[in-house]
């Protein structure tokens, strides 16, 4: 064992003990976070407008601070962007994480000197928890790659801005710098395809032990490596044994990844966002084979949860009930609401979660509140389509590269249906042989999970789903056409309209 491995194990043990201390006291931990962020923001413009000086408990807070999404909070954020101090949080932010996707264009998410360290610590602690769980620390001696956005930052009214992954790149600890790839110059390449080609050339002869990124884009990197090496990635990188990912469910990609790598590797799931680092996979609490990530309750974020069905249907002026950590239940779909030490208050990030354990609190990302299908009242969520596809692929050789689902409300003939756009992998062992049988298997899995969907099929409101094959690299071409190839960009699993579907149909 190298000295570096030994020290990593000791550090991992220490971090685990600290994590366990707050994980064993979840309600009190959240209460402490709540009191602290309210106290620090009392004299801000937002704090004064919402009477933070008279907030003594969560009930006060929920009455005075409504749930808002980015668009609703934007008048305050605009003032911060313009350089005004003490608006949402004390002083000015250190950075803005710039993202796209709202109706008004770019989003500017503030990162403060209080919030920024938690983004870094959470990513680090996820790896340390893995070391503590497995005893495997040898990978720290090899090279690590993090597929991410460019670290080049712009400046707006004295505040630097860029992609979150690019900002984080500036905070990599010194002890990891010499192990980290790609080079700064390569990381700065904006064109994703050019960047991946350069990363392949840089890493091809290295001892890569850890690879991290969104699965769809890591897959592109692996495919290029395999084409160059003429052998599986696991043979090229003999010591590659840890894959770190976030942003999407890995399961639809697993078969393809194992084919590209040529063997199984360990993985760690993360739940990061520009608004905060919410959770990471940890199996150190006696929960074996349990799906879910440890919700980070001690990271400057106060969490609230609203039941998805109530969020979508409650039209009363008081709004749907807001639950705190001690009130949540297992296997209920919740909209995630956060208040943070970056100045986001009662903020709806758009993600939905389900708890798989309450001791400790483990979550899975079940979808996006804006990414669902309920064109006919079926309330289909991301978790359901991912699980259905996984079930349909079991005991088959089918491999897929990407997929999305949309409703077909006005078919040229027959009943409406859900249309599944799937890019199969013809280069692997998974070329689709019996399209009808595969579609039937997905449909059955969907009906077993979602009673609303089943009722619509039985009631002949919908017919069974239709699978539409997407040509090779069809999803990549689509993302390129809208300027979102690579980086942190992801294909939505579900749409309630035909915007993506119609563009895919034209490819």
N, C-alpha and C positions, 0 to 999 in steps of 0.2 A: 504493500500500500504506500502510495506516495504521500509526502507531507501535505500536499494540497488536498488530497482525498481525506486524510485524517482530520485536518482542520475543518473541512466541509461537514464531516459527520458530527464533530463537536458543536459547530455552529447550528446545525440542524436540530440537534437535541435541545439546545437553548431556546430556539424559536418555537419549537413544538410546545415546550412548557409554558411559554408566554401566551401562545395561542389558546392552549387548554384552559388557562386561568380565566380568560374572558368568555370562551365558548361554554364553560360550565356555569356561567352567570349571565345568560343572554339578555334577560329583561333589564337587569340593573345596568349592564353595559350600554344598552341602547338609551336608557334613561340618562346616563352620564353624558353620552354624545349629544342628546337632545338639549340638555341644560347648557352644555358648553357652547354649542353653535348659536343658540338663542342669545346667550350672554354676550358673545363676541360681536353679534350683529345688531345690538340694540340701537346704536347710534347711526346706523346706515340709513340711507333714504328709504329703502324697503322696510327696514325695522321700524322706523318712525311712522311710515304710512300704514303699517299693519299692527301698530301698538305692541311691539315686542316687550316694552317695559311693563305691560300688564299681563303677559303670558306666564303662567305659573305651572301649567301642565299641558298634556297633549290635547285635552278637551278644549282649552282656551285656543291653542294653536289651530286646531281644525276648524274652529268657528271664525277665526280672524284671517286665516291664510287659505284661499281656495286652491284647488288643484288646477295647475296650469300646464300646458305644453309650451314648446318653444315660441310659437306664434303669440300666445297670450302673455308670455314673459318678455317678449321682444322689446317693448317700450323701455324697460329697465336695462336690458342688455345693450340696446342702441346707445344709451347714455354712457355705459361703460366703454363701449367701442370708441366713442367720441373722445375719450380721455378723462371723463369725469371720475372723481374719486368718491369712495364711501357710498356707493350706490347699492349694490347687492351684498358686498362684503367690505370689510375695512380696507382702506387704501385702494391700490390698483392691482389687477391680476398680474402674475408673472408672464403668462402666455394666454393666447386664445388657441384652442384646438379648432381648426376650421374644417367643417364637414359640409356636405351637400345634401340635398334631398327635400328641402321644405318648399312650400309654395312660394316663398319670397326669396328663394335662392340660397346662398350660403348661410350656414349656421356658425356662430362664433360662441364657443363654449369656454367660459373662463376657467383658468387653472391658476390657483393662488399658491403662495409660499406655504400655506397650511395644507392644501390638498395635494400638491405635487409629490411630496415624499411617499404618500400612500400608494400612488400608482407604481412607483419603483419598488417599494417594499413588498407589495402583494405579488408582483411577478417573481421577485427573488424568493419569497417565502413559499410559493407554490413548488419551486424546485427543491427547496430545503425540506419541505414536508415529504416529498417523494423520496429524498435521500434517507430521512428518518424512518419512513415506512419500509423501504426495501433494503436498506443497508448498502445500496449501490451508489458509489460516489466516484467510480473510476472515470466517468465521462467528463469530469471537470478538467482532466488533463488533455482532452482533445479539443477540436475546433467546434464552435457553435455558430449556427447561422439563424438569423431572424429576418424573414422576408417581410419587409415593411416599406412604408412610404419614405420619400426623400427627407433628409434632415435639414435641407435648406429652408431657412425661415425668412418670412417677410416681416415688415414692421408697419404698425398702424397706430398712429397717435402715441408713439413711444412704447407700445406693447408688441412683442414679437408674436407672430402667429404662424401656424403650419399644421400639418397632419399630426395627430397625437403620437403615432408611432415614430414620426420623425423627431418630435420634441423629446420623447423618451430616450432616443438614441444619444442625446447629449448628456444623459445621466447614467450611462453605463459605468459601473464601478471600475476603478483602475485595474483591479485584479482580474477582470474579465476582458479588458481591452485587447490584449494580445491574442486571446483565444477567439475573439469575435470576428465573424465574417458577415458580409463582404467588406471590402475596403470602403472608406468614406467616399471616395470618388465614384465607385460603382453604385453605392447607395444613393447618390445624388442624381443618377440617371432618371429622367422623368418618364420616358417611353417604357412601358412595362415589358414588352417583348424584347427590346434591346437590353434592358436591365437583366432579365432572366438569362439571356444568352451570355452576358458578361459574368454573371454569378456562376454559371456552369463552368466557364473557363477558369475562374479563380478558384473554385472549390474542387475541381475534378481530381487533383492530385493530393488533396489534403485528407487528414484523418478526421472526418466529420463524425461527431458523436451525438450532437443534439441539433435537431432541425425544428424550426418553429414557424408558424404562419397559418393563415386561413387555408383549409384543406384544398379548395378548388385551385388556388394559386400555387401551393406546394406541389400539387399534382402536375401542374404544367412544368415546374422545375424538374420533377422526377422523370417525366416523359422525355425531356430534352437530355437529361443525364443518361438515361437508358439508350436513347438513340445514338449518343456519342460513344458510350462504353460497350454497346452490344451485349450487355449483361445486366442483371437486376441491380438496383441501387444498393441492396444489402451486401452484394459481393464487391461492389466498388468501394463502399464505405463499410469495412468489416466490423468496425466498432460503433456503428450507428445503432443505438438502442433506445433512443428516447425522442418521441415526437410530441411537441407542445402546440396546442391549437386553441382557437377560440373563434367566436363569431357565428359558427354554424354547428349543427349536429354532425359528428364525424361518421355516424353509422352508415349513411348512404354511400360514403366513399370507402369504407373499410375494405371491402373485397378488392376493389381496384388498387388500393394502396398496398395491400399484402401481395398482390400480383406484381406490382412495380418494384417493391422492395425484395420480394422473394422469400420473405419470412415475416413472422410477427415481431413487432417492437412495442415496448411500453409507451403509454401516452399519458399526458396530463391535459385536462380540459380547463380552460380559463373563461372567465366572464368579464372581460374588460370593455370599457366604453369611454368616450371622451368625458362623459359626465362623472365617471368614477370607476374604480376597479371593484367589482361587487362580490366576486366569488372565485374560488379555484377548487380543483379536485383534491380531496384529502381523504385518506383511508386510515387515519391514525387514531380513530376514536372507537375502535372495536366494532365498526360496521363493515362487514365484509360483503363484497358483491352488491353493494348498494349503489344504485344510480344516483348521481347528484354531486353538487359542488358545495363546499362550505361557505355559507353566507358570511361575509366579513362585517361583523357587527361593531368593530372597534376601529373603524377607518375613517372617522370624520363624516360618516353618512348616517342619517336617521331615515329608517325605512318605514313606509306605509304600504298597505296592500288593499286593493279594491277588487272584489270579485268581478271577473270579466263580464259575466252575464248581467250583473247589476250596473256596471259601468256603461254598457251598451244600451241598456233599456231604461234606466232610471232617469226620468225627466223632471223630477221634483226639484224645486228651487234649492232645497237643502243638499241635494246631490246624494250619491250612494254612500253607504257607510265606509269609513276608512278604518282599517284594522292595523294594529301594531303587532310586533313580533310575538308577544305572548298570547295572541288571539287567533293566530292562523291555524288552518287545518291541513291535513295531508290530502294530496291529490285534488286540490281545488285550484282552478285557473285564476290567478290574480294578476291584475295590472300593477306593475311596480312603480311606486311613487317615492321620490327621494327629496331630502333636504340636506344640503352639504356645506362643508367649510370652503366651498368655492362660490357660495352665494346662490345656489339653486334652491328654491323654496316651494314645497308641494309640487315638485316637478315630475311630470309624466314623461318618462324616457321612451315610452312606446313599446317596451318589452313586456311580455307576460311570463310568469313563472309558476311552477308548482313545487310544493314541498314534498320531498321523498322521505324525509326524516325530521323529527322535531327535537331529537336529542342525539347529536347536535343538529342545528338547523341546516339541512342540505336542500339545495334547489336545483331544478333543471329549468332551462329556458324553453318554454312551451311554444313560443311564437312571438309575433308582433301584433299589437292590438289593431293596427291598420292593415295587417297582412292576414286576412282570413277570408273564407268564403261563406257568405250567408245570403246569397242571391235569392234563395228560396226558403230562408229560415233554418238552414242546416247547421250554422255555427261551427264550421270545420276550422280547426286550428292546425298550426304547423306540426306540433307533436304527433297528431293523428296521421297526417299524410306520411311523415317520416317513418313512423312505426308500421304503417300499412305496407310501404314499399319494402322495408326490411323483412317483414313477414313473407311477402311474395317472393323475395329473392332467396329465402332459406332453402337449402337442399337443391339449389340450382347452380349453374355455372355463370349465371347472368352477372355482368358488371355494368355499372352505369357511371357516367362522368358528371352528369348534372341533370336537374329536373325542376319543373315548376308546374303549378296547377291553376287553371282558370275556369270559370263557368262559361258554358255556351248557352245563352238564354234564348237566342233566336236561330235555331238550326234551320237549314233549308227544308228538312223533313223530319218527322218524328218528334219525340219528346226532347226537352232540354237535357243537358248532361254536364258533368265535370270532364274537362279535357286535360289530360296529363301529358305534358310535353317532356319527353325523356330522350336524352342523348345516351345511347348505349355505346359500349366500347367494342368496336369490331376488331381491334388489335389484340384484345385479351381473349379469354375463353368464353366471353359472355355474349356473343351475338344471339339476339332473340330468335328463337325457333318457332314458338307457338304464341303469337301475339294475343289471340283471344283468351287462351288459358291464363296468360300472365295478367291481362286486364281483369279477368274474373277473380283471380287470387287477390289482387289489390282491392277490388270492389268488396269482396267478402270481408276482408280485414277492416275496411272502412265501416261497413255495416255493423260489424261486431263491436266497434269502438263507439260509434256515434248513432244514437237511437233516432235523432232527428233525420239524419241522412237515410237511415233504414226505412223510416216511416214514409219518406218522400218516394223511395223506390217502390215500396209496397203499395202506396197510394197512387202510383203511376203519375206522379208529378214530375219525376225525373226518370230517365232510363239509366242503365248502368254506365259507368265511366268509359271513356274512350281514350286509348293510348295513341299519341301522335309521335312518331319518331322524328327527332331533330337531327339533321345531318351533322357529320363530323365537324367539331369546332364551332357548331352553330351558336352555342351560348357565348363562347369567347368572341365571336364575330358580333353578336348582339351587344355585349358589354363594350366592345371597341366602338361600335357605331354611336353609342350614347356617351362616349368619353369616360367610361368607368372601368377600364380594363386594369386588373391588378390591384395592388395595395390592400386596403381594408374593404373594398367594395364587394358586395355579395348579391347573388340572385335571390330575390324574394321567393320563398317556397309557395306562397299563395297570393293570389290577387282576386279582388272582388269585381274586377272588370277585365276587359280584353286588351288593354294597352300593350302588355308584354307579349301576349299570345299573338296578336295581329302582326307585330313586328317579327316574331319568330316565323310566322307563316310566310313572310315575304322573303325569308332567307333561302 
